[in-house]
Amino acid sequence: MTVNIDPDDLIMLILESASTGDGKINGRTTIQKIAYFSVSGLGIENDYMPHYFGPYSPSISSSIEELISIGFVEDKLIITNKGRKMYSYFLTDDGKVYSFNLAKKFKTAFSKIKEIVDSVEQISGDRINRISCAAKIHYLSRNSREKNLDIKSALTKAKSLGWDLGEKQIIKGIETLQNLKT
């Protein structure tokens, strides 16, 4: 499936998908990884590149900031139990109207994005690290010349991208990736 959705609309569809749950996406890393799996699953052109927490898109980051500045998305700073700063993203009233119409316009793509958002929400435990590992493994696999990426190759390729992944993290990433609806 290939669809032409720009980064702004993708963020709006992701947040619209979350609105059936608690209505928010917690964490920049989480929204980046949901967007990553969405563009991969929908065949959308993207600018994802290796970054500390896995594939990262400057255009997704810019879109989030733009949507906040025009009043479609709101962010709220949260201090986690471990004292970390995290942003929670959710739609404003104007954003809800716009995203509802987008969901109707991109009905099939929205359904796929919703599956991804729901499957990410079902990951228990240390969700951010698990989803980051899964995205790293996915990125390594998609950008590998090898048909089946084994653990040794994944370790080597991860290290070449500056990702400090251990064997257990790779295994957990593969398991998480298999449970995601990508």
Summary of the structure (lengths in Angstrom):
residues: 182
radius of gyration: 16.0
end to end distance: 12.0
largest distance: 48.8
contacts: 576
relative contact order: 0.17
helix: 58%
strand: 10%
